[in-house]
Amino acid sequence: MQFWKLHKILLLLAVTSILFYWSFAYDLVRTDYIKLLSLYSGLFFLFYKLIQISKHDLKLLTWIAFIFRTVFILAIPNLSQDFYRFIWDGRMILEGFNPYLYTPESFIANGEFLVAQAQELYTGMGGLSASHFTNYPPLNQLCFVFAGLFASKNILGSVVVLRLIIIAADFGTLYFGQKLLEKLKLPAHNIFWYILNPFIIIELTGNLHFEGVMIFFLVWSLYLLYSGKWKWAAVVFACSVSIKLMPLLFLPLFWQWFTKRNVIARETKQSVSIKEITTSQAPRNDTDVLILPNTTKLIGFYAIIGVTTILLFLPFFSQQFINNYTETVVLWFQNFEFNASIYYIIREVGYLFRGYNEIAIIGKFTAIMILMFVIGMAFLKKNKTMVQLITTMLFALSFYYFTATTVHPWYVATLLILSVFTKYKFPLVWSFVIILSYLSYVQIGNANKTENLWIIALEYSIVYAVFIYEVWLQPKRNLTL
């Protein structure tokens, strides 16, 4: 009774959220966009109030985050069909096939049903996925294998296994994210802007996108790096790359962290602790050893990431694998387009002058431009502290998404987790308005297969407005919210 008196508003917010999540998971059709927007907006308001009221009770927020995720345990994803391909790949590996060498269509077209529920999986994943080679890296494939091991003939059972993996990863992110925030002397409750966010719960736990597992390894790696354990940080970073390739974008940004920082190694009989100092500081006593900046650790860091990544890919390696995987990555830049912003403007200019879509040319130019931007950020922007490094990561990834030809909703998850450690909140705003992109999904279902550009313009107008305000117009402020 006492607990109810102290937490009745919080409990009402939590129970209402559970009911909304249940409706989202079990009683929502993707094309019912009025209900989609209403539920999502309501959940976002409730999420904001939960953190506002209980930001000092992290244990309670943790339990609430766990309970919200359990609502989805038995739900089949209703906003994405990618999980059908996940299950297919895992079962293919268990049957002894290399999933990188075959498309699902190549088997079904010949009447070969090599895995359980092959026709159902093939129909569920859709023609686009079925006609292309898989692009999911090896550790991601291992997750799919677990789903096949524990539920080889049941789609819902496989979904439950995949969901449990993603939930476990989210709480790993909570653990290391909170520890990193504490080390950086930032508010520990900031991590709940990610963990409790309806966008994260729906897109990762609900729709089974493995960005959550990639983010877990990325945050863990950053925590290890800040703790001075750079070798293990490299291994864990490679694990992140082996879930999704996206962290490769960040590799040039580590240059200053290793080469432009002076540190003191304080030697004790049991251990060596690493502590940042300014270049003007000298060793504090006879037991302090000044380690001058050099590139040796940087090279070692990159080498460990490279070797670990290659070892993880090695079981699938062949010349055909290289050809197929390269083809798939290139297609991503030059053939697919969805929920883009700057790219769509450039595309319209191309229509005016050339009369047709030049995505192949624009895609190549965009990839080069992104690489040049990231390298420029590595050399020109200060990345000596962890907050500076993560902020630069945030800007680099934002530039990539602002110029990309394809920005699926779940991509924003990585921006959101990076923003937790910075003063910028535009990814939090984007995590709310990204739901508008699903209205474009509805439009794609029409006869002309076209997106509603007015909806996309509304989404990005809001995101860019907040971005410009925070980056150029708003005065300096602390990292609390």
TORMAR-443628 format. One record per residue (C-alpha): residue in three letters; x, y, z. Coordinates in pm, whole numbers, padded with zeros to 5 digits, always signed. Layout:
TORMAR-443628
alaXYZ
...
END
This chain:
TORMAR-443628
met+00000+00000+00000
gln+00287+00234+00086
phe+00450+00158-00251
trp+00125+00250-00429
lys+00103+00584-00246
leu+00461+00672-00334
his+00452+00553-00695
lys+00089+00564-00806
ile+00151+00809-01093
leu+00450+00609-01208
leu+00252+00284-01194
leu-00036+00436-01390
leu+00207+00551-01657
ala+00370+00208-01668
val+00042+00014-01686
thr-00089+00242-01960
ser+00235+00190-02152
ile+00201-00188-02118
leu-00151-00173-02264
phe-00028+00043-02551
tyr+00263-00193-02619
trp+00029-00493-02612
ser-00196-00327-02870
phe+00109-00239-03080
ala+00243-00595-03066
tyr-00074-00800-03115
asp-00345-00575-03257
leu-00182-00348-03513
val-00177-00373-03892
arg+00106-00173-04047
thr-00125-00001-04293
asp-00348+00131-04013
tyr-00138+00444-03993
ile-00378+00643-03773
lys-00356+00379-03501
leu+00018+00346-03563
leu+00080+00717-03510
ser-00159+00739-03214
leu-00004+00449-03023
tyr+00350+00559-03096
ser+00285+00921-02995
gly+00114+00807-02675
leu+00402+00574-02590
phe+00655+00850-02650
phe+00472+01088-02417
leu+00449+00820-02148
phe+00818+00735-02192
tyr+00918+01099-02144
lys+00708+01130-01829
leu+00843+00804-01684
ile+01201+00927-01704
gln+01108+01275-01588
ile+00941+01138-01275
ser+01179+00850-01192
lys+01520+00950-01327
his+01671+00907-00979
asp+01535+00553-00936
leu+01741+00364-01192
lys+01657+00022-01052
leu+01285+00085-01097
leu+01337+00215-01451
thr+01538-00097-01530
trp+01252-00322-01418
ile+01005-00119-01621
ala+01226-00148-01931
phe+01241-00525-01885
ile+00864-00560-01838
phe+00791-00353-02150
arg+01009-00586-02356
thr+00840-00900-02222
val+00512-00778-02372
phe+00653-00859-02718
ile+00784-01209-02637
leu+00517-01402-02829
ala+00448-01141-03098
ile+00529-01187-03466
pro+00690-00862-03593
asn+00430-00650-03770
leu+00644-00364-03904
ser+00922-00566-04066
gln+00960-00892-04254
asp+01339-00919-04227
phe+01316-01186-03955
tyr+01199-01442-04212
arg+01538-01408-04385
phe+01716-01436-04049
ile+01544-01767-03982
trp+01613-01887-04337
asp+01987-01813-04310
gly+02018-01986-03973
arg+01845-02300-04094
met+02053-02302-04414
ile+02373-02307-04207
leu+02242-02594-03996
glu+02171-02785-04317
gly+02536-02741-04417
phe+02494-02460-04673
asn+02690-02136-04687
pro+02414-01867-04684
tyr+02638-01619-04865
leu+02653-01839-05176
tyr+02283-01892-05247
thr+01969-01684-05273
pro+01641-01827-05137
glu+01489-01773-05481
ser+01745-02003-05643
phe+01613-02295-05438
ile+01242-02222-05445
ala+01243-02161-05821
asn+01379-02514-05868
gly+01130-02666-05626
glu+01397-02735-05364
phe+01269-02691-05009
leu+01584-02754-04809
val+01477-02607-04475
ala+01167-02650-04264
gln+00882-02414-04360
ala+01080-02303-04667
gln+00780-02181-04864
glu+00642-01986-04568
leu+00978-01823-04501
tyr+01027-01744-04869
thr+00683-01583-04898
gly+00728-01392-04574
met+01066-01236-04657
gly+00940-01090-04985
gly+01080-01096-05336
leu+01347-00830-05281
ser+01519-01018-04998
ala+01468-01358-05159
ser+01634-01252-05484
his+01953-01116-05325
phe+02244-01273-05140
thr+02248-01226-04765
asn+02438-00926-04628
tyr+02437-01020-04258
pro+02790-01063-04111
pro+02903-01383-03935
leu+02819-01309-03569
asn+02475-01206-03685
gln+02450-01540-03864
leu+02546-01713-03539
cys+02241-01557-03375
phe+02030-01696-03658
val+02185-02037-03602
phe+02078-02028-03236
ala+01722-01966-03351
gly+01748-02271-03578
leu+01899-02488-03304
phe+01627-02419-03050
ala+01332-02391-03290
ser+01412-02571-03613
lys+01052-02617-03726
asn+00861-02335-03565
ile+00872-01974-03680
leu+00732-01830-03357
gly+00986-02031-03157
ser+01267-01889-03371
val+01128-01539-03320
val+01133-01589-02943
val+01499-01701-02949
leu+01604-01402-03163
arg+01409-01170-02936
leu+01575-01303-02621
ile+01918-01240-02776
ile+01825-00880-02858
ile+01677-00820-02511
ala+01996-00957-02351
ala+02201-00722-02570
asp+01989-00423-02466
phe+02059-00491-02099
gly+02428-00533-02180
thr+02410-00186-02334
leu+02237-00062-02019
tyr+02512-00206-01800
phe+02814-00077-01992
gly+02642+00244-02099
gln+02564+00333-01739
lys+02920+00250-01627
leu+03064+00466-01908
leu+02835+00756-01817
glu+02951+00732-01455
lys+03317+00730-01560
leu+03254+01037-01775
lys+03072+01201-01482
leu+02752+01233-01682
pro+02400+01164-01549
ala+02353+00787-01531
his+01983+00818-01616
asn+02076+00940-01966
ile+02104+00577-02075
phe+01728+00539-02034
trp+01666+00782-02320
tyr+01784+00482-02520
ile+01674+00180-02312
leu+01318+00300-02240
asn+01263+00470-02575
pro+00954+00323-02754
phe+01148+00344-03079
ile+01414+00108-02942
ile+01165-00128-02780
ile+00950-00150-03094
glu+01223-00159-03359
leu+01469-00387-03180
thr+01270-00608-02941
gly+00951-00588-03145
asn+01076-00597-03504
leu+01393-00800-03436
his+01655-00567-03580
phe+02005-00657-03469
glu+02131-00301-03447
gly+02077-00356-03075
val+02337-00632-03060
met+02581-00428-03267
ile+02527-00132-03032
phe+02594-00351-02728
phe+02937-00447-02861
leu+03008-00087-02966
val+02928+00058-02622
trp+03121-00221-02451
ser+03419-00147-02675
leu+03409+00225-02594
tyr+03393+00144-02223
leu+03697-00085-02251
leu+03883+00176-02454
tyr+03820+00444-02193
ser+03931+00201-01922
gly+04267+00158-02095
lys+04199-00196-02219
trp+04250-00109-02584
lys+04334-00463-02699
trp+04009-00607-02568
ala+03831-00298-02697
ala+03955-00385-03046
val+03831-00745-03018
val+03488-00632-02901
phe+03476-00362-03171
ala+03537-00635-03430
cys+03241-00825-03283
ser+03030-00514-03341
val+03144-00502-03704
ser+03061-00871-03734
ile+02700-00799-03643
lys+02662-00496-03871
leu+02931-00338-04090
met+02837+00017-03996
pro+03101+00064-03718
leu+03370+00045-03988
leu+03274+00407-04057
phe+03423+00505-03721
leu+03770+00354-03768
pro+03948+00673-03889
leu+03812+00863-03589
phe+04030+00674-03340
trp+04349+00833-03476
gln+04363+01123-03229
trp+04257+00906-02936
phe+04575+00702-02973
thr+04820+00955-03115
lys+04725+01292-02969
arg+04669+01206-02604
asn+04927+01197-02326
val+04852+00957-02043
ile+05007+00862-01714
ala+05047+00497-01632
arg+05033+00475-01254
glu+05220+00160-01161
thr+05129-00039-00852
lys+05230-00383-00736
gln+04904-00532-00859
ser+04797-00333-01166
val+04852-00043-01402
ser+04577+00219-01429
ile+04556+00468-01713
lys+04458+00827-01655
glu+04432+01113-01904
ile+04639+01425-01844
thr+04706+01741-02038
thr+05029+01777-02232
ser+05156+02030-01978
gln+05137+01789-01684
ala+05444+01605-01566
pro+05452+01274-01378
arg+05318+01331-01027
asn+05562+01107-00838
asp+05831+00850-00886
thr+05582+00576-00961
asp+05427+00766-01255
val+05560+00700-01604
leu+05480+00943-01884
ile+05382+00759-02202
leu+05443+00981-02501
pro+05193+00978-02787
asn+05274+00733-03068
thr+05107+00535-03343
thr+05205+00189-03220
lys+04885+00128-03026
leu+04676+00270-03308
ile+04828+00026-03556
gly+04782-00254-03305
phe+04420-00150-03249
tyr+04344-00158-03621
ala+04537-00484-03666
ile+04341-00663-03393
ile+04011-00542-03539
gly+04115-00656-03886
val+04244-00998-03779
thr+03945-01068-03553
thr+03699-00969-03825
ile+03874-01187-04083
leu+03877-01482-03843
leu+03503-01444-03787
phe+03438-01437-04163
leu+03683-01722-04232
pro+03434-02014-04198
phe+03236-01866-04490
phe+03532-01758-04702
ser+03558-01834-05074
gln+03607-01636-05393
gln+03235-01661-05463
phe+03162-01527-05114
ile+03379-01220-05183
asn+03204-01159-05515
asn+02854-01203-05373
tyr+02913-00995-05062
thr+03079-00713-05255
glu+02792-00714-05502
thr+02540-00689-05219
val+02719-00395-05053
val+02752-00210-05385
leu+02383-00265-05457
trp+02301-00097-05127
phe+02462+00227-05245
gln+02360+00212-05609
asn+02020+00041-05635
phe+01813+00089-05321
glu+01647+00411-05210
phe+01414+00478-04921
asn+01349+00760-04673
ala+01642+00967-04801
ser+01677+01344-04769
ile+01963+01520-04950
tyr+01984+01233-05199
tyr+01622+01289-05305
ile+01697+01656-05373
ile+01998+01564-05587
arg+01788+01300-05761
glu+01527+01560-05855
val+01799+01782-06000
gly+01914+01483-06205
tyr+01560+01435-06335
leu+01550+01798-06448
phe+01877+01786-06639
arg+01905+01424-06749
gly+01547+01300-06741
tyr+01615+00985-06540
asn+01738+00865-06202
glu+02118+00852-06173
ile+02137+00657-05848
ala+02437+00455-05969
ile+02642+00772-06022
ile+02507+00952-05716
gly+02562+00644-05499
lys+02931+00623-05593
phe+02979+00995-05535
thr+02800+00974-05199
ala+03022+00687-05079
ile+03337+00883-05169
met+03202+01200-05009
ile+03120+01017-04684
leu+03469+00868-04668
met+03631+01209-04724
phe+03409+01366-04459
val+03496+01104-04198
ile+03869+01132-04271
gly+03840+01511-04247
met+03666+01479-03909
ala+03941+01244-03791
phe+04210+01505-03856
leu+04034+01839-03812
lys+03800+01785-03516
lys+03929+01731-03164
asn+03878+01367-03064
lys+04111+01345-02765
thr+03851+01283-02494
met+03583+01014-02496
val+03301+01269-02516
gln+03473+01440-02809
leu+03528+01105-02981
ile+03166+00998-02941
thr+03044+01341-03054
thr+03252+01310-03370
met+03107+00963-03426
leu+02761+01114-03393
phe+02835+01380-03656
ala+03003+01134-03892
leu+02709+00895-03880
ser+02460+01182-03911
phe+02635+01300-04227
tyr+02615+00947-04364
tyr+02242+00919-04298
phe+02171+01271-04423
thr+02333+01187-04758
ala+02244+00816-04785
thr+02012+00672-05047
thr+01843+00448-04789
val+01762+00524-04424
his+01547+00255-04266
pro+01388+00354-03932
trp+01601+00122-03718
tyr+01922+00285-03843
val+01856+00579-03609
ala+01919+00352-03308
thr+02297+00401-03337
leu+02260+00778-03348
leu+02040+00761-03041
ile+02288+00565-02829
leu+02575+00796-02928
ser+02370+01103-02837
val+02331+00969-02480
phe+02696+01061-02417
thr+02676+01406-02578
lys+02480+01730-02540
tyr+02287+01675-02865
lys+01925+01558-02863
phe+01829+01571-03232
pro+01858+01189-03253
leu+01599+01169-02973
val+01367+01388-03180
trp+01441+01177-03487
ser+01354+00861-03295
phe+01006+01010-03255
val+00942+01149-03605
ile+01097+00845-03776
ile+00759+00677-03739
leu+00647+00897-04029
ser+00863+00686-04261
tyr+00619+00399-04209
leu+00355+00608-04383
ser+00588+00599-04680
tyr+00593+00220-04646
val+00217+00235-04690
gln+00264+00445-05001
ile+00512+00192-05140
gly+00227-00055-05141
asn+00044+00141-05407
ala+00047+00065-05779
asn+00316+00322-05863
lys+00556+00196-05595
thr+00640+00552-05494
glu+00697+00715-05158
asn+00505+01017-05036
leu+00775+01283-05048
trp+00565+01528-04850
ile+00576+01293-04552
ile+00951+01252-04587
ala+00991+01630-04618
leu+00797+01675-04292
glu+01016+01421-04113
tyr+01344+01576-04222
ser+01226+01934-04178
ile+01181+01863-03809
val+01510+01674-03778
tyr+01714+01936-03964
ala+01551+02221-03771
val+01653+02067-03436
phe+01997+01975-03571
ile+02067+02331-03693
tyr+01940+02479-03367
glu+02155+02253-03150
val+02472+02273-03358
trp+02477+02638-03463
leu+02214+02841-03279
gln+02191+02710-02925
pro+02445+02833-02668
lys+02671+02588-02491
arg+02505+02384-02219
asn+02570+02080-02004
leu+02476+01721-02087
thr+02170+01687-01866
leu+01812+01672-01986
END
